[in-house]
Amino acid sequence: MRLFFIRSFEDNYIWILENKKTCVIVDPGQSEKVCHFLHKRKFLPIAQSLSHIIMMIMFLEYHR
């Protein structure tokens, strides 16, 4: 299992966790960069996670 990152915008990262050519993408803010990265390495994405949305939902639930 390997963890990669791609610089995104000026102050963020896109994280890719890969295992046997399948991967999970975390916070894919810039799709062109992600697509290029996956195509170049022949990775197959099986899931993605948007951590900012998850954190916002948790915040809103906590402050109900």
Summary of the structure (lengths in Angstrom):
residues: 64
radius of gyration: 13.4
end to end distance: 38.5
largest distance: 44.8
contacts: 153
relative contact order: 0.19
helix: 36%
strand: 41%
